[in-house]
Amino acid sequence: MLFLGTIQVFKLKSIQISTMKRILSEIFQIAIGIFLASIGLKMFLLPNGFLDGGATGIAILLSELFDIDISFILLLVSIPFLILAWFSLSRRIFTKSLISIILLAVIIHFENFASITEDKLLIAIFGGLFLGAGIGLTIRNGAVLDGSEILGIFLNDRLGISIGRVILFFNVILFGATALLLSLEIAMYSILTFIVTAKVIDIMIEGFEDYVGLMIISKNTNSINEGLIRIVGTGTTLYQGAGGFGKRGTQPKNDIIHTVINRIDIRRTYNLIDAIDKKAFIIEFDVNHIKGGIYTKVLSREGLKKLSPTKN
């Protein structure tokens, strides 16, 4: 009994240590994210009057119009969105988001970075890059720096409107107001900033790997399945189709291949399938997240070997 009790205590301590490490990792990464976002704002966007989308863009616009410190406006603009967060997000995410927004406002207020370029294209691109990296890193660790995502989640829960559409509509209004109140040129550069920011956020959240799923129907299922495993190096799942109707008439029962590959391997995969069965029916679809299983990682050592000139 004493031995079993010692094991349980040890397991409990291990869980506590693991939880503490995870929390500290989240705090560190959120802090890095806030710092990156502040660099994007203070070194690129704010000195040149460029906007981003969302609540940050509203704060910049109001700061430009009324010549008020953006750190105060950012806090005021974020209040309605934080109220929505209280009702639509978990208390943990709400707390981390509240602290993150306050820290971002404080850092922006005391940061004294000077603008490093006057090239408008570089300002839009690198401002969006730093801001997107910061926002993406905080979202990945369970916090929100911009209120438009909170609004999207709230309306999606209440009205069923997609989050993407809410954010798009929100920013169309924002950039339209920017064109009317400031200038069309600033609005266009701000749209470019928003596009860069959004893409970098996706990369930070989903990673650099880009995967696609394939569903393959062929008379040579076994040969294609073997080639996918041996040559492409991916895992497959076979499930039986009960039959159907297609270009070649009524189709008998046949195994269907379901697999996920890295987009860098897409051409090689299609070449493999064409070499075995040019009439194979293939459905390709985007894959947002993968966990477990067997698939090629381009950024791994094995993935890089496959890109070697000595490999086909």
C-alpha positions in Angstrom: 0.0 0.0 0.0 2.8 2.4 0.9 4.5 1.6 -2.5 1.2 2.3 -4.4 0.8 5.5 -2.5 4.3 6.6 -3.4 3.7 5.9 -7.1 0.4 8.0 -7.0 2.2 10.9 -5.3 5.0 10.7 -7.9 2.5 10.7 -10.8 0.7 13.6 -9.3 3.9 15.6 -9.0 4.8 14.7 -12.6 1.5 16.0 -13.8 1.9 19.2 -11.8 5.4 19.7 -13.2 4.2 19.1 -16.7 1.3 21.5 -16.2 3.6 24.2 -14.8 6.0 23.8 -17.8 3.1 24.2 -20.2 1.8 27.3 -18.4 5.3 28.9 -18.4 5.8 28.0 -22.0 2.4 29.7 -22.9 3.3 32.8 -20.9 6.7 33.1 -22.5 5.3 32.7 -26.1 2.5 35.2 -25.4 5.1 37.7 -24.2 7.1 37.2 -27.4 3.9 37.6 -29.4 3.0 40.9 -27.7 6.6 42.2 -28.3 6.5 41.2 -32.0 3.1 42.9 -32.4 4.4 46.1 -30.7 7.4 46.2 -33.1 5.1 45.9 -36.1 3.0 48.8 -34.8 5.7 51.2 -33.4 8.4 50.6 -36.0 6.3 50.3 -39.1 2.6 51.1 -39.0 2.1 53.9 -36.5 4.9 56.3 -37.7 3.5 56.1 -41.2 -0.2 56.2 -40.5 -0.9 52.7 -41.9 -3.7 50.6 -40.6 -4.3 46.9 -39.9 -7.7 45.2 -39.8 -9.8 44.6 -36.7 -9.8 46.5 -33.4 -6.1 47.5 -33.9 -7.0 49.2 -37.1 -9.9 51.1 -35.5 -7.5 52.3 -32.7 -4.9 53.4 -35.3 -7.6 55.3 -37.3 -9.0 57.1 -34.3 -5.5 57.9 -33.1 -4.7 59.5 -36.5 -8.0 61.5 -36.6 -7.9 62.8 -33.0 -4.2 62.8 -32.3 -4.6 60.7 -29.1 -2.1 58.2 -27.8 -3.0 54.9 -29.4 -2.3 52.9 -26.2 -5.3 54.6 -24.5 -7.5 54.2 -27.6 -6.6 50.6 -28.0 -7.8 49.8 -24.4 -11.0 51.7 -25.0 -11.8 50.1 -28.3 -11.1 46.7 -26.8 -13.6 47.0 -24.0 -16.7 46.1 -26.1 -14.9 43.1 -27.6 -13.7 42.0 -24.1 -17.3 42.1 -22.9 -18.3 39.9 -25.8 -15.3 37.6 -24.9 -16.8 37.2 -21.3 -19.9 35.7 -22.8 -18.4 33.7 -25.8 -15.0 32.5 -24.6 -13.8 30.5 -21.6 -12.7 32.4 -18.5 -9.1 31.3 -19.0 -9.0 32.7 -22.6 -10.7 35.8 -21.5 -8.2 36.4 -18.6 -5.2 35.8 -20.9 -6.6 38.0 -23.6 -7.4 40.9 -21.1 -3.8 40.7 -19.7 -2.3 40.5 -23.2 -4.2 43.5 -24.6 -3.3 45.6 -21.5 0.4 44.6 -21.8 0.4 45.5 -25.5 -1.0 48.9 -24.8 1.6 49.5 -22.0 4.5 48.4 -24.3 3.3 50.6 -27.1 3.1 53.5 -24.8 6.6 53.2 -23.4 8.4 51.7 -26.5 10.6 54.2 -28.4 11.5 52.3 -31.5 12.2 54.6 -34.5 10.9 54.0 -38.0 13.5 52.2 -40.0 12.3 52.8 -43.5 10.1 55.2 -45.5 9.4 52.8 -48.3 5.6 52.3 -48.2 5.7 48.8 -49.6 8.3 47.6 -47.0 6.2 49.3 -44.3 3.1 47.4 -45.3 4.8 44.1 -45.7 7.0 44.0 -42.7 4.5 45.8 -40.5 2.0 43.1 -41.3 4.6 40.4 -40.9 5.6 41.4 -37.3 2.0 42.1 -36.3 0.7 38.8 -37.8 3.5 36.9 -36.1 2.6 38.5 -32.8 -1.1 37.9 -33.1 -0.7 34.4 -34.4 1.7 33.4 -31.6 -0.7 34.7 -28.9 -3.7 32.9 -30.5 -1.7 29.7 -30.7 -1.3 29.9 -26.9 -4.9 30.7 -26.0 -5.1 34.5 -26.0 -6.6 37.1 -28.4 -4.9 40.4 -29.2 -7.5 41.7 -31.6 -11.2 42.1 -31.0 -12.5 41.2 -34.5 -11.8 37.5 -33.8 -13.9 37.7 -30.6 -16.7 39.4 -32.5 -16.5 36.7 -35.1 -16.8 33.9 -32.5 -19.7 35.7 -30.8 -21.8 36.1 -34.0 -20.9 32.6 -35.1 -22.3 31.2 -31.9 -25.4 33.4 -31.9 -26.3 33.7 -35.6 -24.3 31.0 -37.3 -22.4 33.4 -39.5 -18.9 32.2 -40.3 -16.1 33.9 -38.4 -14.2 34.6 -41.7 -17.2 36.5 -43.1 -17.7 38.6 -40.0 -14.0 39.6 -40.0 -14.2 40.4 -43.8 -17.3 42.5 -43.4 -15.8 44.3 -40.4 -12.6 45.2 -42.3 -14.5 46.2 -45.5 -16.2 48.9 -43.4 -13.0 49.9 -41.7 -11.0 50.3 -44.9 -13.9 52.1 -46.5 -13.9 54.6 -43.7 -10.1 54.9 -44.0 -10.4 55.8 -47.7 -13.0 58.5 -46.9 -11.4 59.9 -43.8 -7.7 59.7 -44.6 -6.8 58.8 -48.2 -7.4 56.1 -50.7 -3.6 55.4 -50.9 -3.4 54.7 -47.1 -6.5 52.5 -47.4 -4.9 50.4 -50.2 -1.6 50.0 -48.3 -3.6 49.1 -45.2 -5.4 46.4 -47.1 -2.0 45.0 -48.2 -0.9 45.1 -44.5 -4.0 43.2 -43.5 -3.5 40.5 -46.2 0.1 40.0 -45.0 -1.0 39.9 -41.4 -3.8 37.4 -42.0 -1.4 35.1 -43.9 1.3 35.2 -41.3 -1.4 34.5 -38.6 -2.4 31.4 -40.5 1.2 30.3 -40.7 1.9 30.8 -37.0 -1.3 28.9 -36.0 -1.1 26.1 -38.6 2.6 25.9 -39.1 4.7 26.0 -42.3 3.6 22.6 -43.4 0.8 22.6 -46.0 -1.2 19.4 -46.5 -3.8 18.1 -48.8 -6.0 15.1 -48.6 -6.7 12.7 -51.5 -9.5 10.2 -52.1 -8.5 7.8 -54.9 -10.8 5.4 -56.7 -9.1 3.0 -59.2 -9.1 -0.5 -60.6 -5.5 -0.7 -59.5 -6.0 0.1 -55.8 -3.4 -2.2 -54.5 -0.6 -1.0 -56.8 -1.4 2.7 -56.1 -1.6 2.0 -52.3 1.8 0.2 -52.4 3.4 3.1 -54.4 2.0 5.7 -52.0 3.5 3.9 -49.0 6.9 2.9 -50.6 7.6 5.9 -52.9 5.8 8.9 -51.4 6.2 7.6 -47.9 2.8 8.4 -46.6 0.2 6.4 -44.7 -3.1 5.3 -46.3 -6.5 4.2 -45.2 -8.5 1.8 -47.3 -12.3 1.6 -47.0 -14.7 -0.2 -49.2 -17.0 1.5 -51.6 -20.4 -0.2 -52.0 -20.5 0.7 -55.7 -21.8 3.7 -57.7 -22.2 5.2 -61.1 -19.5 7.2 -63.1 -18.2 8.0 -66.5 -17.6 4.3 -67.2 -21.1 3.3 -66.1 -22.0 1.3 -63.1 -19.1 0.8 -60.7 -18.6 -2.4 -58.8 -17.6 -2.7 -55.1 -14.0 -1.5 -54.8 -11.5 -0.3 -52.2 -11.1 3.5 -51.9 -7.7 5.0 -50.9 -7.8 7.9 -48.4 -4.4 9.6 -47.7 -2.9 12.9 -46.6 0.3 14.2 -48.3 2.5 17.3 -48.0 1.6 19.7 -50.9 5.3 19.6 -52.0 4.7 16.0 -52.9 1.5 16.6 -54.9 3.0 16.5 -58.4 5.0 13.3 -57.6 1.9 11.7 -56.2 -0.2 12.5 -59.3 2.6 11.2 -61.6 2.7 8.0 -59.6 -1.1 7.5 -59.9 -1.0 8.4 -63.7 1.7 5.8 -64.3 -0.4 3.1 -62.8 -4.0 4.2 -63.8 -4.6 7.3 -66.0 -8.3 6.9 -65.5 -8.2 6.9 -61.7 -10.8 9.2 -60.1 -9.1 11.6 -57.6 -10.7 14.1 -55.2 -8.3 16.6 -53.6 -9.2 18.7 -50.6 -7.5 21.0 -48.1 -6.5 19.7 -44.7 -6.3 22.2 -41.8 -4.8 20.1 -39.1 -3.1 16.7 -38.6 -2.3 14.8 -35.5 -0.8 11.3 -35.4 -0.6 9.0 -38.4 2.2 8.8 -41.0 2.8 11.7 -43.4 5.8 13.4 -44.8 7.1 16.5 -43.1 9.1 18.7 -45.4 10.9 20.5 -42.6 12.0 17.2 -41.1 15.3 15.5 -42.0 13.4 12.7 -43.8 11.4 15.3 -45.7 14.5 17.2 -46.8 16.1 14.0 -48.0 13.1 13.5 -50.4 13.8 16.9 -51.9 17.4 16.0 -52.6 18.5 16.2 -56.3 19.5 12.5 -56.0 15.9 11.5 -55.2 13.0 11.3 -57.6 
